[in-house]
């Protein structure tokens, strides 16, 4: 008789397979298949497939003093134990037991980083201290545990080192040598780092517990900034140059040294000749800035008035002051005998041997001097003819006095006949070559007879001296 339903059971080891209704099975479970007979009485077969594990784990908890039987072994201590189970199908499995043993009382220690949390039973702890907690188990072996908790706080670690450095110098930054590792923003991984520029520098430290913190320090590198004003000496050889430092910026106050002199607070150096100067500027933290500055010498102003001269008494000459640079003023000394004393080219008629000095001045007030000596030939040039013929032939028709350039005036001129008659008298104080000094050989409008006449003349020279000359002249008809 066919059953309309049925059941089957089967067991395989992990990794093996089982064929059921042309299906290959690997996993434990319940499977069904339908069988059809020629008589039409189909039946359903249900398969229960078990799969033995080749390995497995167990956990167990006992109280201190209790025991636990595992693979026929009596266990008292916490630990990890193994046993091998053998099945009829030959697929043995290894079972691992983790056995915990609760203490009825005990102590514990723990450490955390500042800001972290430690969970102790039902407590959430953040501060260092001694804490107690009772732990309850399902087996009824409650235990009291005393915890000593320490908190490592490294948040206040210090950074030291020079926080102000001079340009070109460097500073060594340090932190305490107590940590497990260091990492500076410079990339250095030691407790110290060397820096040479201004800026913020940070270091991250890590303790042996794994606590981390970061701290930073600022290093300043003040620059010595200023404007420099150079004033060259106005004239060649002057000592009125100066060096001024203005718009000072940095670690003030500054002090200044010139060519190794003691430092001074005054930012100006005055009364300087043209030269090269070594300047040192020191700020309030001791940093130095060295400068080399030069005051330029202006060109030397020169003047030339030519070589010394020799003149006939009463002659004139043009004096000219020639300079190598533009000038704005001239001053001649002495002024006597000069057409002007404040011009570049005066006309000179020296009354005696004279040395003329000229001083020229440019726009900066620079001066130069030159001198020319004029020597006079002191011969008094007065010429009076010894005969004349007033016949109107255009040749030697008049009697007069001929003079050189040294004569200023003809003060008097008179002519007398042999009996002492004053036949001609010129007006007084006449200029040389004046027409009034001519005698035409007449007396009271009548022509005189040929004969010898006596004359005298008083001459004033350009130097103010006077001299009287006498002689005779023959009138020829």
ROKEMAR-875198 format. One line per field, with one value per residue (C-alpha): residue in one letter; z, x, y; residue number from 1. Coordinates in steps of 0.05 Angstrom, whole numbers, plus 5000, padded with zeros to 4 digits. Last residue first. Example, Ala and Ser with C-alpha at 12.3 -4.5 7.8 and 13.67 -1.06 7.14 Angstrom:
residu: S; A
up: 5143; 5156
east: 5273; 5246
north: 4979; 4910
num: 2; 1
% end
This chain:
residu: X; X; X; X; X; X; X; X; X; X; X; X; X; X; X; X; X; X; X; X; X; X; X; X; X; X; X; X; X; X; X; X; X; X; X; X; X; X; X; X; X; X; X; X; X; X; X; X; X; X; X; X; X; X; X; X; X; X; X; X; X; X; X; X; X; X; X; X; X; X; X; X; X; X; X; X; X; X; X; X; X; X; X; X; X; X; X; X; X; X; X; X; X; X; X; X; X; X; X; X; X; X; X; X; X; X; X; X; X; X; X; X; X; X; X; X; X; X; X; X; X; X; X; X; X; X; X; X; X; X; X; X; X; X; X; X; X; X; X; X; X; X; X; X; X; X; X; X; X; X; X; X; X; X; X; X; X; X; X; X; X; X; X; X; X; X; X; X; X; X; X; X; X; X; X; X; X; X; X; X; X; X; X; X; X; X; X; X; X; X; X; X; X; X; X; X; X; X; X; X; X; X; X; X; X; X; X; X; X; X; X; X; X; X; X; X; X; X; X; X; X; X; X; X; X; X; X; X; X; X; X; X; X; X; X; X; X; X; X; X; X; X; X; X; X; X; X; X; X; X; X; X; X; X; X; X; X; X; X; X; X; X; X; X; X; X; X; X; X; X; X; X; X; X; X; X; X; X; X; X; X; X; X; X; X; X; X; X; X; X; X; X; X; X; X; X; X; X; X; X; X; X; X; X; X; X; X; X; X; X; X; X; X; X; X; X; X; X; X; X; X; X; X; X; X; X; X; X; X; X; X; X; X; X; X; X; X; X; X; X; X; X; X; X; X; X; X; X; X; X; X; X; X; X; X; X; X; X; X; X; X; X; X; X; X; X; X; X; X; X; X; X; X; X; X; X; X; X; X; X; X; X; X; X; X; X; X; X; X; X; X; X; X; X; X; X; X; X; X; X; X; X; X; X; X; X; X; X; X; X; X; X; X; X; X; X; X; X; X; X; X; X; X; X; X; X; X; X; X; X; X; X; X; X; X; X; X; X; X; X; X; X; X; X; X; X; X; X; X; X; X; X; X; X; X; X; X; X; X; X; X; X; X; X; X; X; X; X; X; X; X; X; X; X; X; X; X
up: 4165; 4222; 4295; 4336; 4402; 4471; 4534; 4601; 4635; 4701; 4736; 4773; 4811; 4815; 4792; 4725; 4712; 4718; 4671; 4679; 4613; 4598; 4534; 4507; 4437; 4383; 4320; 4259; 4260; 4294; 4259; 4285; 4322; 4390; 4384; 4329; 4321; 4316; 4387; 4401; 4473; 4462; 4412; 4469; 4455; 4530; 4573; 4594; 4666; 4653; 4589; 4543; 4547; 4487; 4474; 4546; 4532; 4565; 4518; 4483; 4469; 4517; 4510; 4565; 4581; 4648; 4680; 4622; 4650; 4659; 4629; 4633; 4563; 4530; 4516; 4458; 4476; 4423; 4370; 4307; 4231; 4233; 4164; 4137; 4091; 4135; 4141; 4216; 4214; 4278; 4316; 4380; 4387; 4458; 4479; 4549; 4565; 4638; 4641; 4699; 4662; 4705; 4733; 4736; 4782; 4772; 4827; 4833; 4883; 4888; 4927; 4942; 4963; 4933; 4874; 4857; 4884; 4850; 4886; 4844; 4865; 4829; 4844; 4829; 4806; 4803; 4779; 4748; 4688; 4689; 4648; 4686; 4659; 4706; 4741; 4814; 4817; 4757; 4712; 4753; 4773; 4846; 4864; 4903; 4900; 4850; 4872; 4825; 4836; 4805; 4783; 4731; 4735; 4706; 4716; 4673; 4707; 4653; 4660; 4602; 4599; 4604; 4592; 4639; 4654; 4603; 4622; 4644; 4659; 4704; 4672; 4663; 4708; 4725; 4770; 4800; 4834; 4857; 4837; 4892; 4937; 4946; 5014; 5015; 5056; 5078; 5122; 5178; 5214; 5284; 5330; 5404; 5427; 5427; 5357; 5335; 5272; 5246; 5195; 5157; 5121; 5054; 5047; 5032; 5095; 5153; 5198; 5218; 5237; 5251; 5288; 5357; 5406; 5402; 5395; 5408; 5345; 5299; 5234; 5254; 5306; 5315; 5367; 5354; 5402; 5373; 5355; 5284; 5244; 5237; 5188; 5188; 5190; 5172; 5145; 5139; 5097; 5124; 5126; 5062; 5019; 4953; 4967; 4988; 5026; 5007; 5044; 5049; 5074; 5097; 5107; 5160; 5172; 5221; 5216; 5275; 5275; 5320; 5339; 5359; 5400; 5391; 5432; 5412; 5454; 5450; 5499; 5473; 5541; 5525; 5513; 5446; 5430; 5373; 5362; 5332; 5304; 5288; 5248; 5239; 5205; 5227; 5264; 5301; 5331; 5398; 5431; 5369; 5309; 5263; 5206; 5216; 5243; 5299; 5313; 5378; 5406; 5472; 5516; 5573; 5541; 5557; 5498; 5462; 5408; 5384; 5351; 5288; 5266; 5197; 5218; 5294; 5338; 5385; 5416; 5439; 5468; 5510; 5499; 5558; 5570; 5598; 5562; 5584; 5631; 5646; 5686; 5737; 5759; 5818; 5814; 5872; 5850; 5891; 5864; 5855; 5846; 5833; 5770; 5729; 5748; 5788; 5790; 5849; 5836; 5876; 5853; 5871; 5836; 5771; 5735; 5674; 5696; 5667; 5718; 5705; 5710; 5701; 5635; 5626; 5587; 5554; 5568; 5600; 5577; 5611; 5661; 5694; 5757; 5785; 5853; 5875; 5907; 5892; 5831; 5772; 5734; 5659; 5616; 5541; 5512; 5443; 5409; 5356; 5309; 5284; 5220; 5223; 5210; 5279; 5308; 5347; 5389; 5402; 5463; 5474; 5534; 5541; 5611; 5678; 5732; 5766; 5711; 5722; 5659; 5630; 5564; 5602; 5675; 5709; 5781; 5835; 5882; 5845; 5811; 5745; 5674; 5609; 5536; 5479; 5411; 5351; 5300; 5248; 5250; 5237; 5184; 5196; 5140; 5155; 5091; 5078; 5027; 4994; 4962; 4895; 4889; 4814; 4805; 4763; 4824; 4833; 4888; 4913; 4946; 5011; 5047; 5121; 5137; 5147; 5089; 5034; 4989; 4918; 4886; 4844; 4892; 4950; 4941; 5004; 5005; 5049; 5073; 5144; 5158; 5136; 5173; 5143; 5165; 5123; 5128; 5091; 5058; 5015; 5036; 4981; 5000
east: 7080; 7116; 7099; 7156; 7139; 7169; 7168; 7135; 7101; 7063; 7044; 6982; 6965; 6895; 6912; 6879; 6928; 6918; 6960; 6982; 7007; 7058; 7076; 7129; 7126; 7180; 7164; 7122; 7077; 7011; 6945; 6893; 6829; 6851; 6914; 6921; 6965; 6908; 6910; 6873; 6854; 6781; 6775; 6780; 6833; 6844; 6785; 6786; 6795; 6806; 6789; 6848; 6891; 6926; 6966; 6987; 7039; 7103; 7150; 7172; 7101; 7060; 7017; 6972; 6941; 6908; 6873; 6882; 6844; 6848; 6914; 6937; 6912; 6969; 6967; 6974; 6974; 6954; 6982; 6941; 6951; 6998; 6975; 6907; 6934; 6902; 6964; 6972; 7042; 7064; 7128; 7156; 7097; 7073; 7067; 7046; 7054; 7072; 7114; 7088; 7085; 7031; 7030; 6964; 6959; 6903; 6869; 6822; 6770; 6718; 6653; 6597; 6532; 6490; 6469; 6541; 6587; 6646; 6700; 6745; 6812; 6845; 6918; 6936; 6995; 6966; 6904; 6877; 6833; 6794; 6732; 6690; 6674; 6632; 6594; 6592; 6649; 6633; 6672; 6734; 6789; 6774; 6729; 6783; 6761; 6714; 6650; 6613; 6546; 6501; 6551; 6547; 6605; 6676; 6683; 6714; 6721; 6736; 6777; 6774; 6835; 6846; 6906; 6919; 6991; 7012; 6990; 7025; 6981; 6979; 6951; 6878; 6818; 6803; 6748; 6739; 6681; 6701; 6650; 6603; 6628; 6580; 6559; 6563; 6527; 6546; 6494; 6494; 6430; 6437; 6389; 6397; 6325; 6313; 6340; 6412; 6430; 6501; 6528; 6593; 6606; 6638; 6660; 6638; 6646; 6597; 6571; 6511; 6491; 6418; 6378; 6399; 6397; 6471; 6515; 6589; 6630; 6647; 6642; 6576; 6532; 6457; 6406; 6334; 6276; 6241; 6231; 6210; 6193; 6231; 6201; 6265; 6340; 6381; 6452; 6484; 6532; 6557; 6631; 6650; 6709; 6672; 6607; 6538; 6558; 6512; 6447; 6427; 6358; 6347; 6277; 6269; 6254; 6291; 6253; 6223; 6230; 6175; 6167; 6097; 6086; 6038; 6009; 5977; 5953; 5951; 5938; 5961; 5979; 6053; 6039; 6030; 6054; 6032; 6078; 6060; 6101; 6071; 6112; 6178; 6234; 6296; 6270; 6304; 6263; 6266; 6229; 6242; 6197; 6215; 6166; 6167; 6096; 6127; 6110; 6129; 6125; 6126; 6125; 6167; 6222; 6188; 6181; 6234; 6241; 6311; 6317; 6352; 6388; 6388; 6340; 6341; 6300; 6242; 6206; 6270; 6253; 6200; 6137; 6098; 6052; 5986; 5940; 5979; 5925; 5929; 5869; 5878; 5823; 5831; 5773; 5745; 5704; 5649; 5624; 5556; 5556; 5481; 5490; 5455; 5510; 5511; 5571; 5578; 5618; 5669; 5708; 5775; 5792; 5811; 5755; 5714; 5674; 5610; 5581; 5536; 5592; 5654; 5652; 5713; 5704; 5756; 5767; 5835; 5864; 5846; 5878; 5853; 5864; 5824; 5811; 5773; 5712; 5668; 5708; 5670; 5702; 5694; 5701; 5709; 5696; 5719; 5684; 5722; 5680; 5685; 5651; 5655; 5581; 5574; 5595; 5659; 5663; 5733; 5743; 5774; 5785; 5794; 5805; 5776; 5794; 5754; 5744; 5723; 5739; 5690; 5689; 5672; 5648; 5647; 5666; 5649; 5698; 5697; 5630; 5617; 5606; 5602; 5615; 5613; 5644; 5640; 5680; 5668; 5595; 5548; 5496; 5425; 5376; 5301; 5269; 5194; 5164; 5098; 5057; 5022; 4968; 4958; 4965; 5026; 5060; 5081; 5129; 5128; 5190; 5201; 5261; 5273; 5341; 5416; 5457; 5494; 5439; 5446; 5377; 5356; 5298; 5347; 5422; 5464; 5529; 5593; 5629; 5600; 5586; 5522; 5460; 5394; 5323; 5263; 5188; 5126; 5061; 5007; 5033; 5028; 5000
north: 8631; 8596; 8603; 8573; 8540; 8547; 8504; 8491; 8431; 8434; 8369; 8345; 8281; 8254; 8184; 8199; 8255; 8330; 8372; 8445; 8474; 8529; 8564; 8612; 8641; 8646; 8685; 8691; 8751; 8746; 8738; 8786; 8766; 8789; 8749; 8699; 8637; 8586; 8563; 8496; 8476; 8496; 8439; 8388; 8335; 8323; 8345; 8417; 8439; 8514; 8550; 8560; 8623; 8654; 8718; 8732; 8786; 8770; 8808; 8745; 8725; 8685; 8621; 8591; 8523; 8506; 8446; 8400; 8341; 8265; 8248; 8175; 8159; 8199; 8273; 8322; 8395; 8446; 8494; 8493; 8489; 8430; 8407; 8425; 8479; 8531; 8573; 8565; 8536; 8502; 8492; 8460; 8412; 8394; 8320; 8297; 8223; 8215; 8151; 8107; 8040; 8008; 7938; 7902; 7841; 7790; 7752; 7693; 7671; 7616; 7614; 7565; 7598; 7542; 7586; 7601; 7656; 7689; 7728; 7773; 7802; 7861; 7874; 7946; 7987; 8055; 8091; 8026; 8035; 7970; 7954; 7904; 7834; 7789; 7846; 7866; 7916; 7959; 8006; 7991; 8041; 8037; 7977; 7941; 7887; 7854; 7817; 7771; 7737; 7683; 7630; 7574; 7525; 7525; 7600; 7656; 7724; 7776; 7840; 7889; 7934; 8009; 8055; 8112; 8094; 8043; 7975; 7910; 7850; 7788; 7725; 7709; 7721; 7648; 7621; 7552; 7516; 7447; 7394; 7370; 7315; 7258; 7232; 7157; 7105; 7035; 7003; 6952; 6931; 6904; 6868; 6885; 6878; 6954; 6963; 6975; 7014; 7012; 7061; 7056; 7122; 7138; 7210; 7281; 7322; 7315; 7370; 7328; 7257; 7249; 7195; 7220; 7161; 7150; 7088; 7099; 7111; 7053; 7092; 7124; 7090; 7095; 7075; 7053; 7058; 7019; 6946; 6960; 7022; 7089; 7138; 7179; 7169; 7232; 7235; 7304; 7345; 7412; 7398; 7436; 7416; 7425; 7462; 7443; 7380; 7322; 7312; 7239; 7221; 7149; 7121; 7067; 6994; 6950; 6884; 6848; 6772; 6746; 6673; 6652; 6589; 6531; 6474; 6408; 6351; 6275; 6218; 6151; 6122; 6129; 6203; 6237; 6308; 6354; 6413; 6481; 6539; 6607; 6656; 6693; 6656; 6618; 6557; 6500; 6444; 6409; 6350; 6307; 6291; 6350; 6363; 6439; 6436; 6394; 6322; 6290; 6220; 6181; 6242; 6266; 6308; 6374; 6423; 6463; 6516; 6533; 6602; 6625; 6689; 6722; 6777; 6781; 6734; 6743; 6683; 6651; 6583; 6549; 6508; 6482; 6424; 6445; 6397; 6336; 6309; 6235; 6212; 6157; 6108; 6062; 6013; 5972; 5912; 5880; 5813; 5779; 5705; 5694; 5653; 5707; 5755; 5820; 5867; 5913; 5977; 6015; 6077; 6107; 6173; 6208; 6243; 6224; 6162; 6134; 6087; 6027; 5979; 6021; 6058; 6104; 6169; 6214; 6288; 6279; 6213; 6148; 6101; 6038; 5998; 5940; 5911; 5849; 5818; 5758; 5746; 5719; 5661; 5663; 5600; 5605; 5536; 5515; 5455; 5416; 5372; 5300; 5281; 5205; 5192; 5161; 5229; 5247; 5309; 5341; 5384; 5454; 5501; 5577; 5604; 5620; 5571; 5517; 5464; 5391; 5351; 5300; 5339; 5402; 5401; 5470; 5483; 5534; 5567; 5636; 5639; 5607; 5632; 5593; 5606; 5556; 5554; 5508; 5467; 5413; 5429; 5371; 5383; 5356; 5344; 5332; 5305; 5307; 5259; 5276; 5219; 5211; 5158; 5157; 5082; 5090; 5124; 5198; 5219; 5291; 5322; 5362; 5394; 5411; 5443; 5435; 5462; 5426; 5397; 5371; 5367; 5306; 5293; 5292; 5287; 5303; 5341; 5344; 5408; 5406; 5332; 5299; 5272; 5247; 5242; 5220; 5231; 5204; 5222; 5189; 5121; 5069; 5000
num: 477; 476; 475; 474; 473; 472; 471; 470; 469; 468; 467; 466; 465; 464; 463; 462; 461; 460; 459; 458; 457; 456; 455; 454; 453; 452; 451; 450; 449; 448; 447; 446; 445; 444; 443; 442; 441; 440; 439; 438; 437; 436; 435; 434; 433; 432; 431; 430; 429; 428; 427; 426; 425; 424; 423; 422; 421; 420; 419; 418; 417; 416; 415; 414; 413; 412; 411; 410; 409; 408; 407; 406; 405; 404; 403; 402; 401; 400; 399; 398; 397; 396; 395; 394; 393; 392; 391; 390; 389; 388; 387; 386; 385; 384; 383; 382; 381; 380; 379; 378; 377; 376; 375; 374; 373; 372; 371; 370; 369; 368; 367; 366; 365; 364; 363; 362; 361; 360; 359; 358; 357; 356; 355; 354; 353; 352; 351; 350; 349; 348; 347; 346; 345; 344; 343; 342; 341; 340; 339; 338; 337; 336; 335; 334; 333; 332; 331; 330; 329; 328; 327; 326; 325; 324; 323; 322; 321; 320; 319; 318; 317; 316; 315; 314; 313; 312; 311; 310; 309; 308; 307; 306; 305; 304; 303; 302; 301; 300; 299; 298; 297; 296; 295; 294; 293; 292; 291; 290; 289; 288; 287; 286; 285; 284; 283; 282; 281; 280; 279; 278; 277; 276; 275; 274; 273; 272; 271; 270; 269; 268; 267; 266; 265; 264; 263; 262; 261; 260; 259; 258; 257; 256; 255; 254; 253; 252; 251; 250; 249; 248; 247; 246; 245; 244; 243; 242; 241; 240; 239; 238; 237; 236; 235; 234; 233; 232; 231; 230; 229; 228; 227; 226; 225; 224; 223; 222; 221; 220; 219; 218; 217; 216; 215; 214; 213; 212; 211; 210; 209; 208; 207; 206; 205; 204; 203; 202; 201; 200; 199; 198; 197; 196; 195; 194; 193; 192; 191; 190; 189; 188; 187; 186; 185; 184; 183; 182; 181; 180; 179; 178; 177; 176; 175; 174; 173; 172; 171; 170; 169; 168; 167; 166; 165; 164; 163; 162; 161; 160; 159; 158; 157; 156; 155; 154; 153; 152; 151; 150; 149; 148; 147; 146; 145; 144; 143; 142; 141; 140; 139; 138; 137; 136; 135; 134; 133; 132; 131; 130; 129; 128; 127; 126; 125; 124; 123; 122; 121; 120; 119; 118; 117; 116; 115; 114; 113; 112; 111; 110; 109; 108; 107; 106; 105; 104; 103; 102; 101; 100; 99; 98; 97; 96; 95; 94; 93; 92; 91; 90; 89; 88; 87; 86; 85; 84; 83; 82; 81; 80; 79; 78; 77; 76; 75; 74; 73; 72; 71; 70; 69; 68; 67; 66; 65; 64; 63; 62; 61; 60; 59; 58; 57; 56; 55; 54; 53; 52; 51; 50; 49; 48; 47; 46; 45; 44; 43; 42; 41; 40; 39; 38; 37; 36; 35; 34; 33; 32; 31; 30; 29; 28; 27; 26; 25; 24; 23; 22; 21; 20; 19; 18; 17; 16; 15; 14; 13; 12; 11; 10; 9; 8; 7; 6; 5; 4; 3; 2; 1
% end
